[in-house]
Amino acid sequence: MERLDHFMARAVAAYYARPASPFGRAGDFTTAPEISQAFGEVLGGWAAVSWELMGRPDPVLLVEAGPGRGTLMADALRAVGEVAAPFRAALRLHLVETSPALRDQQRRMLGDAVTAWHDDLTGLPDGPTLLIGNEFLDALPIRQFIRRDGAWLERHVAEGQFVELPTADAPAATAPEAAVQEVGEAAQAVVAGLARRLAAQGGAALFLDYGPAQSGLGESLQAVRGQATGLDPLAEPGTADLTAHVDFAALARAAQEAGAAAQGPLPQGLFLQRLGLMTRAAMLARARPRLAGEILSGAERLVAAEGMGRLFKALAVCDPALPTLPGFEPA
């Protein structure tokens, strides 16, 4: 028997250690960089403008946490090389990735553009930093508490089933019978540690992921395999992608308590439109008329409310001395 977050951490590590790539139509799921090259390109632009707001430090660490196959960063580097050459010259690319198989794919995609790989954020060298984490936080383990007879119990896993046990770490809030409270301690610890670094050394981090803007009750743990959802997340650990909704409000509080500023969260669709994603997609469509429909529909999927535009959110954590970052301007 093990606590749910321990089970999830073990299952996720085993899943990403497999040699098969989970990304794309032939894999288990498709992320935004695989849907539209404009996604990585406009995030590269976000990083370049943020670097300008930081005072153009040289060198500056450009970090991606959970870089997948390297698609996002390949698109970002290509874009900044074309339109922000001073930033491209100043940046030192660091990737946070534990999977040997994915590191190999990133090496093939990015070549000698990568300065170093790291198992976690604590391995990064000191210095001003810009970090991008797209669908990184949702794979970090969560704890689940369930309300039974006026008390909180914590979910453990034994032989593919939930077991509910008394806990000394119960949430402070009351809730209806059978309500589930998810707590992302791992994500909060990552953001708090990063916030302390950014407040002390300068820089900003951008997280794009799915989840509500406000904290609340509910159960969101899910398993995805072969593009199919609705699978049992406790069955066959290591064979499916396990994720849970990100509690953006809790992460913003963790960042602020650690001394950083938080900007957002706001809907991904609004954020990407402010960065010019649809304009960039239209330019790509004109340049490749045979693929125009696919290019435009992919971009629309990222920004439309019925696609990824509303469920996904953008949150920035940054040095409090920085002004409003690109995309987070007040309405």
Secondary structure per residue as TSV (DSSP state, phi and psi in degrees):
chain	resnum	aa	ss	phi	psi
A	1	M	-	360.0	140.0
A	2	E	E	-146.8	154.3
A	3	R	E	-63.3	151.1
A	4	L	H	-57.0	-42.9
A	5	D	H	-65.4	-32.6
A	6	H	H	-69.3	-41.5
A	7	F	H	-60.5	-46.0
A	8	M	H	-65.2	-42.3
A	9	A	H	-61.2	-41.9
A	10	R	H	-66.9	-42.7
A	11	A	H	-66.9	-41.7
A	12	V	H	-66.1	-41.6
A	13	A	H	-61.6	-42.2
A	14	A	H	-66.5	-38.8
A	15	Y	H	-62.3	-47.6
A	16	Y	H	-79.5	-10.0
A	17	A	T	-81.4	-11.0
A	18	R	S	-67.0	150.6
A	19	P	S	-71.3	-26.0
A	20	A	S	-73.6	139.8
A	21	S	-	-77.7	133.6
A	22	P	-	-85.5	-5.2
A	23	F	B	-94.6	153.6
A	24	G	S	87.2	178.3
A	25	R	T	-63.4	-29.7
A	26	A	T	-84.7	-7.4
A	27	G	S	-102.0	-151.2
A	28	D	S	-91.0	-29.4
A	29	F	B	-154.2	163.5
A	30	T	-	-123.4	124.5
A	31	T	-	-100.4	169.1
A	32	A	H	-55.0	-42.4
A	33	P	H	-62.6	-27.3
A	34	E	H	-80.4	-18.7
A	35	I	H	-84.2	-39.3
A	36	S	-	-150.0	128.3
A	37	Q	H	-67.0	-21.6
A	38	A	H	-63.6	-25.8
A	39	F	H	-61.4	-55.3
A	40	G	H	-63.5	-35.6
A	41	E	H	-64.5	-45.8
A	42	V	H	-72.3	-28.1
A	43	L	H	-71.0	-32.7
A	44	G	H	-60.8	-41.5
A	45	G	H	-63.3	-39.5
A	46	W	H	-57.9	-45.4
A	47	A	H	-64.2	-40.7
A	48	A	H	-65.0	-43.9
A	49	V	H	-67.6	-40.1
A	50	S	H	-61.7	-37.6
A	51	W	H	-60.9	-41.8
A	52	E	H	-60.2	-43.2
A	53	L	H	-65.9	-26.5
A	54	M	T	-76.9	-8.8
A	55	G	T	96.5	17.7
A	56	R	-	58.0	52.4
A	57	P	-	-64.3	142.6
A	58	D	S	-140.6	110.9
A	59	P	S	-84.8	166.8
A	60	V	E	-133.1	138.8
A	61	L	E	-80.6	125.7
A	62	L	E	-106.1	117.2
A	63	V	E	-119.9	136.0
A	64	E	E	-117.8	128.7
A	65	A	E	-99.5	121.8
A	66	G	S	69.7	61.2
A	67	P	-	-80.7	6.3
A	68	G	T	60.0	-129.5
A	69	R	T	-85.6	-6.5
A	70	G	S	97.0	7.6
A	71	T	H	-64.5	-48.1
A	72	L	H	-57.0	-48.7
A	73	M	H	-70.3	-33.5
A	74	A	H	-61.4	-44.1
A	75	D	H	-66.5	-40.6
A	76	A	H	-63.9	-45.5
A	77	L	H	-65.8	-38.1
A	78	R	H	-61.8	-43.2
A	79	A	H	-66.6	-46.6
A	80	V	H	-70.8	-28.3
A	81	G	H	-63.7	-30.4
A	82	E	H	-84.5	-34.7
A	83	V	H	-120.4	-9.8
A	84	A	-	-141.7	60.5
A	85	A	H	-57.4	-39.4
A	86	P	H	-61.8	-38.7
A	87	F	H	-66.0	-42.1
A	88	R	H	-60.7	-37.2
A	89	A	H	-72.1	-30.5
A	90	A	H	-83.8	-25.8
A	91	L	E	-77.5	148.8
A	92	R	E	-123.7	115.9
A	93	L	E	-84.8	125.8
A	94	H	E	-125.6	135.2
A	95	L	E	-116.7	133.0
A	96	V	E	-101.3	106.8
A	97	E	-	-153.5	130.1
A	98	T	-	-98.1	-20.6
A	99	S	-	-79.8	119.8
A	100	P	H	-60.4	-37.6
A	101	A	H	-64.3	-43.4
A	102	L	H	-71.9	-33.9
A	103	R	H	-59.5	-38.7
A	104	D	H	-63.0	-43.3
A	105	Q	H	-65.0	-40.0
A	106	Q	H	-64.7	-37.8
A	107	R	H	-63.7	-41.4
A	108	R	H	-67.6	-36.2
A	109	M	H	-75.6	-39.7
A	110	L	H	-110.6	-16.5
A	111	G	G	56.9	-137.7
A	112	D	G	-80.2	8.9
A	113	A	G	-68.8	-21.6
A	114	V	E	-84.3	124.4
A	115	T	E	-75.9	-44.4
A	116	A	E	-165.3	156.3
A	117	W	E	-106.7	152.2
A	118	H	E	-139.2	147.5
A	119	D	S	-74.4	-30.3
A	120	D	S	-155.1	177.0
A	121	L	G	-69.4	-22.1
A	122	T	G	-68.1	-17.0
A	123	G	G	-83.9	-5.7
A	124	L	S	-68.9	143.4
A	125	P	-	-69.5	162.3
A	126	D	S	-68.4	156.7
A	127	G	S	137.0	163.6
A	128	P	-	-56.6	140.4
A	129	T	E	-138.6	140.0
A	130	L	E	-120.2	123.5
A	131	L	E	-122.5	140.4
A	132	I	E	-122.7	130.0
A	133	G	E	-131.1	100.2
A	134	N	E	-100.8	120.4
A	135	E	S	49.5	47.1
A	136	F	-	-101.4	-45.3
A	137	L	G	-70.5	-29.3
A	138	D	G	-66.2	-20.5
A	139	A	G	-91.3	-2.7
A	140	L	S	-77.8	145.6
A	141	P	-	-67.3	149.3
A	142	I	-	-122.4	158.9
A	143	R	E	-104.9	149.1
A	144	Q	E	-124.5	132.4
A	145	F	E	-118.5	140.8
A	146	I	E	-127.8	140.0
A	147	R	E	-86.4	121.8
A	148	R	E	-134.8	121.2
A	149	D	T	51.9	44.0
A	150	G	T	79.1	9.6
A	151	A	E	-134.8	159.7
A	152	W	E	-94.2	134.1
A	153	L	E	-116.9	155.9
A	154	E	E	-108.8	140.9
A	155	R	E	-82.7	130.5
A	156	H	E	-117.6	171.1
A	157	V	E	-123.5	131.0
A	158	A	E	-144.9	121.7
A	159	E	T	52.4	44.6
A	160	G	T	75.4	15.0
A	161	Q	E	-131.9	153.3
A	162	F	E	-76.6	139.1
A	163	V	E	-124.8	129.1
A	164	E	E	-102.4	123.3
A	165	L	E	-128.3	151.5
A	166	P	E	-58.0	151.4
A	167	T	-	-141.6	148.0
A	168	A	S	-90.4	-3.7
A	169	D	S	-109.9	31.6
A	170	A	-	-63.5	144.1
A	171	P	-	-58.6	150.3
A	172	A	S	-74.9	-27.2
A	173	A	S	-75.3	151.8
A	174	T	-	-88.2	163.1
A	175	A	-	-160.1	162.7
A	176	P	-	-64.8	161.2
A	177	E	T	-55.9	134.2
A	178	A	T	73.7	5.8
A	179	A	-	-68.3	145.5
A	180	V	E	-112.6	131.5
A	181	Q	E	-114.8	120.1
A	182	E	E	-97.1	138.9
A	183	V	E	-128.4	119.6
A	184	G	-	-96.3	72.1
A	185	E	H	-61.0	-38.8
A	186	A	H	-64.3	-44.8
A	187	A	H	-65.2	-40.8
A	188	Q	H	-63.6	-38.8
A	189	A	H	-66.3	-41.0
A	190	V	H	-61.5	-47.3
A	191	V	H	-67.8	-39.8
A	192	A	H	-63.9	-43.1
A	193	G	H	-63.7	-41.5
A	194	L	H	-66.2	-38.9
A	195	A	H	-61.8	-42.4
A	196	R	H	-62.1	-40.1
A	197	R	H	-63.9	-47.6
A	198	L	H	-66.9	-37.3
A	199	A	H	-65.3	-32.8
A	200	A	H	-88.3	-35.5
A	201	Q	H	-114.8	-9.3
A	202	G	-	93.4	149.6
A	203	G	E	126.6	-169.5
A	204	A	E	-153.3	153.1
A	205	A	E	-126.4	139.8
A	206	L	E	-119.9	123.3
A	207	F	E	-115.3	130.7
A	208	L	E	-122.9	123.6
A	209	D	E	-163.1	179.1
A	210	Y	E	-110.5	145.6
A	211	G	S	153.5	172.6
A	212	P	-	-78.5	155.8
A	213	A	S	-74.4	-28.2
A	214	Q	S	-116.5	146.7
A	215	S	-	-66.8	149.7
A	216	G	-	-170.4	178.8
A	217	L	-	-83.2	159.4
A	218	G	-	140.0	158.3
A	219	E	-	-112.0	123.9
A	220	S	-	-128.9	-0.9
A	221	L	-	-57.1	129.3
A	222	Q	E	-142.4	157.1
A	223	A	E	-119.6	139.1
A	224	V	E	-129.5	131.9
A	225	R	B	-147.2	130.2
A	226	G	T	58.7	37.3
A	227	Q	T	69.2	5.2
A	228	A	B	-99.6	136.5
A	229	T	-	-109.8	-178.8
A	230	G	-	79.5	13.5
A	231	L	-	-82.2	161.1
A	232	D	-	-72.5	115.8
A	233	P	T	-71.4	-12.0
A	234	L	T	-95.9	-9.3
A	235	A	S	-88.1	139.8
A	236	E	S	48.4	60.6
A	237	P	T	-57.6	137.2
A	238	G	T	96.3	-7.0
A	239	T	S	-104.8	-7.0
A	240	A	S	-136.0	157.3
A	241	D	E	-80.1	120.9
A	242	L	E	-102.8	128.0
A	243	T	E	-143.1	167.4
A	244	A	-	-146.6	155.9
A	245	H	-	-59.7	145.4
A	246	V	-	-89.1	132.4
A	247	D	-	-89.5	89.6
A	248	F	H	-66.2	-36.4
A	249	A	H	-63.4	-41.0
A	250	A	H	-65.2	-37.1
A	251	L	H	-69.0	-38.7
A	252	A	H	-62.8	-41.6
A	253	R	H	-63.6	-43.1
A	254	A	H	-60.5	-40.5
A	255	A	H	-65.1	-45.1
A	256	Q	H	-66.9	-40.0
A	257	E	H	-65.2	-24.7
A	258	A	T	-88.8	0.7
A	259	G	T	103.4	1.9
A	260	A	-	-99.5	174.0
A	261	A	E	-101.6	151.5
A	262	A	E	-120.0	131.6
A	263	Q	E	-118.4	128.0
A	264	G	E	92.8	-165.6
A	265	P	E	-77.0	154.8
A	266	L	E	-140.1	159.7
A	267	P	E	-57.6	138.8
A	268	Q	H	-57.3	-39.4
A	269	G	H	-58.5	-46.2
A	270	L	H	-63.9	-44.9
A	271	F	H	-59.3	-48.7
A	272	L	H	-67.8	-35.9
A	273	Q	H	-65.2	-38.1
A	274	R	H	-64.7	-30.3
A	275	L	T	-80.7	-6.7
A	276	G	T	90.2	25.9
A	277	L	H	-62.4	-43.5
A	278	M	H	-68.4	-34.5
A	279	T	H	-64.1	-43.7
A	280	R	H	-65.2	-40.2
A	281	A	H	-62.7	-39.3
A	282	A	H	-63.6	-37.7
A	283	M	H	-64.5	-42.7
A	284	L	H	-64.4	-38.6
A	285	A	H	-65.0	-39.5
A	286	R	H	-66.9	-34.5
A	287	A	H	-75.6	-22.1
A	288	R	-	-131.8	71.6
A	289	P	G	-57.8	-30.9
A	290	R	G	-68.2	-24.3
A	291	L	G	-106.5	10.2
A	292	A	H	-57.8	-44.9
A	293	G	H	-61.3	-44.5
A	294	E	H	-65.8	-40.9
A	295	I	H	-63.8	-46.4
A	296	L	H	-71.2	-37.6
A	297	S	H	-68.9	-35.0
A	298	G	H	-64.2	-45.6
A	299	A	H	-63.7	-40.0
A	300	E	H	-63.1	-36.8
A	301	R	H	-59.9	-34.4
A	302	L	H	-74.6	-26.8
A	303	V	H	-109.2	-21.1
A	304	A	-	-70.1	142.0
A	305	A	I	-60.3	-36.3
A	306	E	I	-80.4	-7.7
A	307	G	I	-99.7	-115.2
A	308	M	I	-105.0	-1.6
A	309	G	I	-69.9	-28.2
A	310	R	T	-101.2	-46.8
A	311	L	T	-63.5	-39.3
A	312	F	E	-79.8	144.6
A	313	K	E	-127.0	160.6
A	314	A	E	-117.9	131.5
A	315	L	E	-134.2	130.9
A	316	A	E	-111.1	138.5
A	317	V	E	-120.3	129.0
A	318	C	E	-152.8	169.0
A	319	D	-	-55.6	128.1
A	320	P	T	-60.7	-19.6
A	321	A	T	-75.4	-13.1
A	322	L	S	-77.6	148.4
A	323	P	-	-78.1	-173.6
A	324	T	-	-58.8	130.9
A	325	L	-	-84.5	160.4
A	326	P	T	-56.2	136.2
A	327	G	T	89.6	-15.8
A	328	F	-	-105.6	15.0
A	329	E	-	-59.9	144.4
A	330	P	-	-63.3	148.8
A	331	A	-	-65.3	360.0
